[in-house]
Structures are given as structure tokens and as C-alpha cells.
Amino acid sequence: MEKAKDCLELNEEESETVSRLTIHPHRVVGVKSSFYEVFVLRGIRVDRVEPGLVSCTFKVPPRLTDNNGNLANGAIANLVDEVGGAMVYVEGLRRKVSVDMSISFVSSAKLDDELEITSRVLGQRGGYSGTIVLMRNKATGETTPHTSVRALVFVGWIGV
């Protein structure tokens, strides 16, 4: 644990750089955006919306790449969660939470690659909804990670 903590600590220069960051989150009336949503979703463009389908375009920014210049796995998971979750969001109801996510990494996305992210509703049974999210490199048509996200809504309170 100490090794991980040391790895995440910022030096003085990094701390100064972070303190100067200005992040202007988008606001939806009544919904608070988290830092993570804004950090990952900044730059995503919604291209098409149809019943049961959302198609977006996203250019891989430097802030979301790993040491090898690939789109980081955590960023992929966050994009999948957000775009997949948008498919099962119902205004006026509590937001559904992801309870199971399966991501197959078929190939990697590099810095500045433009991705097409498509999400489709697979179905719903009770409060359990299923979506599938596909990321494809727009230039090559190559599938990046193939992902499946399922979300569950809890109506009422669980526990105390």
C-alpha cells in the first residue's frame, strides 16, 4: 500500500501544475457531474441518437493515455460506463449503477486516434438493463475494445 501511495504522490512541480488547472464542468439542472466524468468525457461528441442507440465520436487526448501512448484501461472503462449508462438513463428517475462490466480488449487506441463509440440497448428485465458498447477506430475501422455493460437500478433503499 505504501508503494502505491508513493507512486501517486505529486512532486512540488506537479502539485503546482495541478493547482493551476481550471475545470469547467457541464451542468445539467439537478444533476451534479463528478470530476471523473468531466475529466474523461471532455471532448466527446454525440453524433446520432435514436431509440436504443447512441453514437459518439471521441479523439484520444493526452490526459487519458498510459505510458505507452495508448488509451488507458481506466479511461476505457469510464467511457464505457458513461456511454452505456446513457442508454438506460430515464429522466426523473434515480440513475442506474453498473453492477457488471465485461471488456474485451481486441486492440488499442493510440493518442489522437478518433474513435466511434456506439452503444445499443440489449434489453431489460425488471430493473436490470443490458447495453453493449463498441469502440471502433474511425480511420481504420478496427475494433478497439469490445465491451458489454449491464446496469441495475435500485428502487427504494437498501440497508440503513
Order of alpha helices (4+ residues) and beta strands (2+ residues): alpha-alpha-alpha-beta-beta-alpha-beta-beta-beta-beta
